[in-house]
Amino acid sequence: MRIEDSLMKYGSILSSKTVGEQQQKETVNESIRQPQQSFAEIFQQKLQTSELNFSKHAVQRLEQRDIELSTDDLEKLSDAIKKAEQKGVDNTLILTGKGAFIVNISNNTVITAMNSDDMKENIFTQIDGAVII
C-alpha cells in the first residue's frame, strides 16, 4: 500500500499545482482582456473628478479657439486658483502659455478662455486679481 499512498500524495500535489497555475493564467488573461481607455475618456474622467468646473460658455470658447488642456494644464490651473483663493481674490485672470482664463474662485469655475492671439489688445474687466503661470 505504500505505492498507492505515494501515488495519491503525488496526484494531490499535481492537482494543486495545476489549479494554482490555472488561477494565475486566468488573472493574466483578465488583465489582458480589459479594454484600454482613450485619452479623451481619461480626460473626461479627470474633469469630472477634479474640483475645477467649466461653464458652458468656457467650453464653447475652448472648442472655438482650439485650446486643448492636458491634465498637467488642469493641475496648474487648480494650483493658480488655490493661490488666488489664499489671497482673497473672487474673480481672477489666469495667464498661461496657452492663453488666458477668467475664473470665479468661489465656484471653482472657469468662466471664459482665450488663446494668446485673442489676448492681444484686449481689456479684461470685472477681475480683482491675476495669476501668471
Secondary structure in CASP SS format (residue, H / E / C, confidence):
PFRMAT SS
TARGET T0000
AUTHOR 0000-0000-0000
METHOD secondary structure of the structure
MODEL  1
M C 1.00
R H 1.00
I H 1.00
E H 1.00
D H 1.00
S H 1.00
L H 1.00
M H 1.00
K H 1.00
Y H 1.00
G H 1.00
S H 1.00
I H 1.00
L H 1.00
S H 1.00
S H 1.00
K H 1.00
T H 1.00
V H 1.00
G H 1.00
E H 1.00
Q H 1.00
Q H 1.00
Q H 1.00
K H 1.00
E H 1.00
T H 1.00
V H 1.00
N H 1.00
E H 1.00
S H 1.00
I H 1.00
R H 1.00
Q C 1.00
P C 1.00
Q C 1.00
Q C 1.00
S C 1.00
F H 1.00
A H 1.00
E H 1.00
I H 1.00
F H 1.00
Q H 1.00
Q H 1.00
K H 1.00
L H 1.00
Q H 1.00
T H 1.00
S C 1.00
E C 1.00
L C 1.00
N E 1.00
F E 1.00
S C 1.00
K H 1.00
H H 1.00
A H 1.00
V H 1.00
Q H 1.00
R H 1.00
L H 1.00
E H 1.00
Q H 1.00
R C 1.00
D C 1.00
I C 1.00
E C 1.00
L C 1.00
S C 1.00
T H 1.00
D H 1.00
D H 1.00
L H 1.00
E H 1.00
K H 1.00
L H 1.00
S H 1.00
D H 1.00
A H 1.00
I H 1.00
K H 1.00
K H 1.00
A H 1.00
E H 1.00
Q H 1.00
K C 1.00
G C 1.00
V C 1.00
D C 1.00
N E 1.00
T E 1.00
L E 1.00
I E 1.00
L E 1.00
T C 1.00
G C 1.00
K C 1.00
G E 1.00
A E 1.00
F E 1.00
I E 1.00
V E 1.00
N E 1.00
I C 1.00
S C 1.00
N C 1.00
N C 1.00
T E 1.00
V E 1.00
I E 1.00
T E 1.00
A E 1.00
M E 1.00
N E 1.00
S H 1.00
D H 1.00
D H 1.00
M H 1.00
K C 1.00
E C 1.00
N C 1.00
I C 1.00
F C 1.00
T C 1.00
Q C 1.00
I C 1.00
D C 1.00
G E 1.00
A E 1.00
V E 1.00
I E 1.00
I C 1.00
END
